[in-house]
Amino acid sequence: PNIKTLRGASVDLTISRYTYYAATEVGVVVPAGGAQVRCTIFEFGNEREIYNQALEEGEQIIPLQMASLEPGAHTVRVYINGEQVLEKEFNFE
């Protein structure tokens, strides 16, 4: 997903008729002055961004509606100003 290749390079392609879903809320405490909060999902051996927003300081709840072409457990990571603050595993079915 979103990976550039050289013209003529060989590429593995997986075509799936199914999409798997997971939904959750992630709570974070944003430091004084606000911060950039980013959430990623690790799938197919790559980290993909699923949320990126500047949030105001204080306790914040981030609703995540996630989709993947790969079933099973996936790791979701939360970063505040580029520093990882949380890692959770979710089951996609």
N, C-alpha and C positions, 0 to 999 in steps of 0.2 A: 504494500500500500504506500503510495506516494514516494516511491524510490526511483530515481533516475538511472538509466542505463545507457551504455554506449550503443550507437546504431550498429546493428548486426550481432549484438550480444545475445547469448542464449538466456532465456528466462523461463523459470518454472511457473506454470499457471494452474491455479486450482479454481474450478468453477463449482459452485455449490447452489443447490436450489433452496437451501435452508438458511434461515437466520435465527440465531439464538439470542435470548434476551436476559438481562438482569437489571433490577432497579433497586436503588438504595438511597439513603441520605448519609452524608459524611459531615460530621461536626468538626469545626476548626476554631481556634482562637487566633484572630488576626491582631498583630501588634499595633501599638499606638501609631497613628498616622496613616494606617491602612497598608495594604500590601497586594501584590500580584499573586493570585492563587491559581495553581495549575494542577489538573488531575490527568493521569495517564493510565492506560491499560496496556498490559504486556501480553501480546498474542503473536503467534507465528514467529516467535523469536525476536520481535521488535516492540518498541515502546511507542504507542500511538496516543496523541493528545485527545482527550474527550471533554475537557473543560479548561477555560482560561479566562479569568476575569479579575479586574481590580476590585477589591472589597474593602469596606470600611472597617475600622478597628472594632474589636469585641468578638463575642461568640457569634459564629455564622453557621448556618446549616446549608449545605450544598446538595440539592437533589440531583441524582445521577440516573439517567435512563440510558442504559448501555446496550449495544448490539454488537454481535460478533458472528463471523461465519464459522467459527470453531466452537464446538460444545465443550462443556466441562469447566474446570476451575481456571480462573484468570486472576492475575495480580493487578490491583489498582493501587497506584501511588499518588500521594498528595504532596505538593510542593508549595511552600510559601517563600516568595522572593528567591526562588531557585534552590532552596534547601528542603530536602525531603523530610516531612514531619509525620507521615503516616503511610503504612502499607497494609492492605487487607486483601484477602482472597475471596472471590465471589464465584458462585457456580452459575454458569450460563446453561439454560435448558430451553 
